[in-house]
Amino acid sequence: VKLDVDGDIKANNLTSGTYTPTVTMGSGLTSNTAHACHYTRVGNEVTVHGWVEVTASSLSGNTSYSITLPVSSNMTSSDDLSGVGQFISSGQGTTKVTGDAANDKAIISVSVQAGVPLPSYFSFTYTIK
């Protein structure tokens, strides 16, 4: 890490930006709209904030979906990624975000109502291996 004359920090592994994740639908989900997510990388840690809207066909209840990561991780355990979120349906609820080590993705758990678009907001951090 370098500090230049203007006070800006410069490093090869200090980055930030936006990306639009690819969504893999979970059981009972029929459509999604992925929105631009924000991320910050400091060293081997990446933090992501964003939201995805999902809709269920006939399922009402608990399900999940997964999203791609902005920086590849090579996770070795689901514990390499963790976070929380909130979804808004007929009421509001919290959600958990865990790692999918086999596919290098984030898994977001939600509770859905059939036919109702569900905004699902999340924030998580993961380790690059």
C-alpha positions as MATLAB code, in Angstrom:
seq = 'VKLDVDGDIKANNLTSGTYTPTVTMGSGLTSNTAHACHYTRVGNEVTVHGWVEVTASSLSGNTSYSITLPVSSNMTSSDDLSGVGQFISSGQGTTKVTGDAANDKAIISVSVQAGVPLPSYFSFTYTIK';
ca = [
       0.000    0.000    0.000;
       1.293    3.435   -0.948;
       0.180    6.862    0.167;
       0.814    9.422   -2.551;
       1.435   13.153   -2.168;
      -2.288   13.981   -2.518;
      -3.214   11.576    0.297;
      -4.756    8.925   -1.953;
      -4.155    5.309   -0.994;
      -2.972    3.136   -3.877;
      -2.657   -0.635   -3.935;
      -3.180   -3.514   -6.324;
      -5.635   -5.167   -3.951;
      -7.622   -2.075   -2.945;
     -10.530   -1.680   -5.376;
     -14.199   -0.808   -5.497;
     -16.906   -0.681   -8.098;
     -20.241   -2.039   -9.232;
     -21.283   -5.263  -10.921;
     -24.568   -6.906  -11.834;
     -24.593  -10.463  -10.493;
     -25.897  -13.486  -12.341;
     -28.745  -15.028  -10.329;
     -29.367  -18.772  -10.001;
     -32.966  -19.363   -8.994;
     -33.879  -21.568   -6.052;
     -36.867  -23.879   -5.701;
     -40.174  -22.248   -6.679;
     -38.672  -19.019   -8.011;
     -39.664  -18.101  -11.568;
     -38.144  -14.722  -12.339;
     -35.585  -12.252  -11.088;
     -34.260   -8.781  -11.697;
     -30.651   -8.292  -10.664;
     -29.635   -4.728   -9.890;
     -26.160   -3.212   -9.821;
     -24.385   -4.153   -6.606;
     -21.524   -2.240   -4.979;
     -18.353   -3.885   -3.741;
     -15.138   -2.914   -1.975;
     -12.006   -5.036   -1.815;
      -9.389   -4.416    0.872;
      -6.626   -7.009    0.791;
      -8.242  -10.465    0.704;
     -11.628   -9.298    2.015;
     -14.487   -8.217   -0.275;
     -17.709   -6.595    0.964;
     -20.807   -6.505   -1.252;
     -24.056   -4.511   -0.877;
     -27.019   -4.743   -3.207;
     -30.420   -6.127   -4.011;
     -32.222   -8.547   -6.279;
     -35.944   -8.831   -6.897;
     -37.286  -12.397   -7.141;
     -40.782  -13.749   -7.831;
     -42.189  -17.144   -6.885;
     -44.674  -19.077   -9.031;
     -46.825  -21.160   -6.706;
     -44.505  -21.538   -3.737;
     -45.093  -19.581   -0.564;
     -42.476  -20.103    2.122;
     -38.740  -20.390    2.495;
     -36.369  -20.739   -0.435;
     -33.060  -19.290   -1.592;
     -31.213  -18.033   -4.632;
     -27.519  -17.589   -5.341;
     -25.519  -14.820   -6.973;
     -22.097  -14.610   -8.539;
     -19.296  -12.712   -6.810;
     -17.523   -9.622   -8.182;
     -14.055  -11.075   -7.447;
     -13.415  -14.816   -7.623;
     -12.834  -16.333   -4.186;
     -12.027  -20.051   -4.399;
     -13.891  -20.586   -1.104;
     -13.045  -23.759    0.790;
     -15.934  -23.521    3.272;
     -19.353  -21.870    3.543;
     -17.840  -19.962    6.480;
     -15.640  -18.020    4.031;
     -18.671  -15.824    3.254;
     -21.284  -14.470    5.638;
     -23.776  -11.670    5.824;
     -27.308  -10.530    6.474;
     -30.141   -8.951    4.605;
     -33.743   -7.886    4.614;
     -36.645   -8.779    2.395;
     -39.931   -6.950    1.997;
     -43.101   -8.885    1.228;
     -46.392   -8.614    3.110;
     -44.217   -7.830    6.094;
     -40.512   -7.510    6.548;
     -38.027  -10.168    7.470;
     -34.358  -10.731    7.894;
     -32.333  -13.140    5.842;
     -28.995  -14.854    6.075;
     -26.289  -14.942    3.445;
     -23.859  -17.861    3.340;
     -21.146  -19.100    1.029;
     -21.501  -21.758   -1.643;
     -17.941  -23.113   -1.679;
     -18.671  -25.644   -4.436;
     -19.789  -22.937   -6.890;
     -18.000  -19.833   -5.549;
     -21.281  -17.939   -5.005;
     -23.332  -16.280   -2.262;
     -26.565  -18.014   -1.179;
     -29.366  -15.694   -0.012;
     -32.276  -17.231    1.914;
     -35.707  -15.591    1.615;
     -39.355  -16.182    2.479;
     -41.640  -15.644   -0.537;
     -45.323  -15.356   -1.427;
     -46.598  -16.802   -4.693;
     -46.769  -14.268   -7.524;
     -45.491  -11.336   -5.452;
     -42.204   -9.660   -6.510;
     -39.857   -9.706   -3.522;
     -37.130   -7.060   -3.107;
     -34.268   -8.791   -1.304;
     -31.502   -6.539    0.085;
     -28.184   -7.951    1.300;
     -24.726   -7.171    2.597;
     -21.971   -9.743    2.965;
     -18.220  -10.120    3.240;
     -16.059  -12.947    1.951;
     -12.417  -13.985    1.952;
     -10.400  -14.496   -1.203;
      -8.370  -17.691   -0.858;
];
